Amino acid sequence: MKGAILSINPYAQIVDITHDIPPQDIQAGAFNLLASYTAFPSGTIHVAVVDPGVGSQRKPLLIECGGQFFVGPDNGIFSWICEREEKARAVHLENEKFFRHPVSPTFNGRDIFAPVAAALSNGVAVQEFGDLVSDYVRLESLAVKTRAEGQREARIIHIDRFGNCVTSLTRDHVSDASFKGAKLSLNGRDVLSFRHFFAEPVDPQNELFCLFGSAGFLEIAAQNSSAASILEARRGQPVLLALDRGN
């Protein structure tokens, strides 16, 4: 893929975000993009190839969103970014003159996505690649539900390699000031300890604690251990947040 890009634009600056996405794990790819895209400058072109549907009828897409561009399969991998940014323009990649030929049905990353990204970096206008579409695939929303009793219902959206459980809760739902008296519940376990960093010397008797991770989401962690293993947690499981209304 890098060779395909450099063959079209030898001056392209290529930055690797990660090559450690589990095979076929679209949600893991979507989370890693969501966690990293804002660190890049306006006009950055992101190429994402987590593509279990390669060679099928799924569309190849170019999405312009948040002042950046995203090139990859229509399987929801960009949908959380589109949800956050709210305004997005999506193009179905149909103009084959920008593809590498012959197009392999098993490697669209090299033959479609990388060449399109390179052409885009050379100044080709977005509309040259195909027609606008509005019916692209979206993953389940990151929106948090409010329950009648005032609880917030979120879910585990990612588990990293350390076993930290990333929830869909953000500072819009719970702030540092409201940590006191708050309770997070998952799999019948209550997490009552809230920290600002992993090694913070507070509540040593509590094995599990919560903190805001670098992606801006509230995480459940265990110091020098795996919270996911302790909780037998899986991605997609519900998480309940209860705040002490007296604080």
Buried (B, 14 or more C-beta within 10 A) or exposed (E): BEEBBBEBBEEBEBEEBEEEBEEEBBBBBBBBBBBBBBEBEEEBBBBBBBBEBBEEEBBBBBBBBBEBBBBBBBBBBBBBBBBBBEEBBBBBBEBEEBBBEEBBEEBBBBBBBBBBBBBBBEEBEBEEBBEEBEEBBEBEEBEBEEEEEEBBBBBBBBBBEBBBBBBBBBEEBBEEEBBEEBBBBBEEBEBBBBBEEBEEEEEEEBBBBBBBBEBBBBBBBBBEEBBBEBBEBEBEBEBBBBBEEEE
